[in-house]
Amino acid sequence: MVTKTFTVKGMTCQHCVMSVTEEVSEIDGVEQVDVDLASGRLEVTADRIDDGSVKAAVEEAGYALAAPGDLGLNPA
């Protein structure tokens, strides 16, 4: 098993968390998905993790992955 962490931008409520969790969970081989609303952290555990598949699933849920180094924070 491999675990990888991503940052999701645009989530504002628990429904957002459920949507991302549902979409990412549908990727073949994914065993566990943990999403933290406050930080935007998305942790995926799977046999193997394809970043493109995770990105597509997050976008299907209506959100975006932060670029590496981007904390996903929107300036006030």
C-alpha positions as CSV (number, residue, x, y, z in Angstrom):
1,M,0.0,0.0,0.0
2,V,1.0,3.5,-0.8
3,T,-0.3,6.7,0.9
4,K,-0.1,10.1,-0.7
5,T,-1.2,13.5,0.5
6,F,-2.7,16.2,-1.7
7,T,-4.2,19.7,-1.0
8,V,-7.7,20.4,-2.3
9,K,-8.7,24.0,-3.0
10,G,-12.2,25.4,-2.7
11,M,-13.9,23.2,0.0
12,T,-16.0,25.2,2.4
13,C,-18.3,22.6,4.1
14,Q,-18.8,19.0,5.2
15,H,-20.7,18.4,1.9
16,C,-17.6,19.3,0.0
17,V,-15.6,16.7,2.0
18,M,-18.2,14.1,1.3
19,S,-18.2,14.8,-2.4
20,V,-14.4,14.6,-2.7
21,T,-14.3,11.5,-0.6
22,E,-16.9,9.8,-2.7
23,E,-15.3,10.6,-6.1
24,V,-11.7,9.7,-5.0
25,S,-13.0,6.4,-3.4
26,E,-14.3,5.3,-6.8
27,I,-10.8,5.2,-8.2
28,D,-9.7,1.6,-8.8
29,G,-7.4,0.3,-6.1
30,V,-8.2,3.0,-3.6
31,E,-8.5,1.5,-0.1
32,Q,-8.9,4.6,2.1
33,V,-9.6,8.3,1.6
34,D,-9.3,10.9,4.4
35,V,-10.2,14.5,3.8
36,D,-9.6,17.4,6.3
37,L,-11.8,20.4,5.7
38,A,-9.8,22.9,7.7
39,S,-6.5,22.2,6.0
40,G,-7.8,21.0,2.7
41,R,-5.6,17.8,3.1
42,L,-6.6,14.8,1.1
43,E,-4.8,11.6,2.0
44,V,-5.2,8.6,-0.3
45,T,-4.2,5.0,0.4
46,A,-4.1,2.6,-2.5
47,D,-2.2,-0.2,-4.2
48,R,-0.8,2.5,-6.5
49,I,-1.7,6.1,-6.8
50,D,-2.1,7.9,-10.2
51,D,-2.0,11.7,-9.6
52,G,-4.0,12.2,-12.8
53,S,-6.8,10.0,-11.6
54,V,-6.9,11.8,-8.2
55,K,-6.9,15.2,-10.0
56,A,-9.7,14.1,-12.3
57,A,-11.8,12.8,-9.4
58,V,-11.3,16.0,-7.3
59,E,-12.3,18.0,-10.4
60,E,-15.4,15.8,-10.9
61,A,-16.4,16.7,-7.4
62,G,-16.1,20.4,-8.3
63,Y,-12.8,21.3,-6.7
64,A,-9.1,21.6,-7.7
65,L,-5.8,20.2,-6.4
66,A,-3.3,22.8,-5.3
67,A,0.0,22.9,-7.2
68,P,3.0,21.5,-5.3
69,G,4.1,24.1,-2.8
70,D,0.7,25.9,-2.9
71,L,-1.1,25.5,0.4
72,G,-4.4,26.0,-1.3
73,L,-5.2,29.2,0.6
74,N,-7.1,32.0,-0.9
75,P,-5.7,35.5,0.0
76,A,-8.2,37.6,1.9
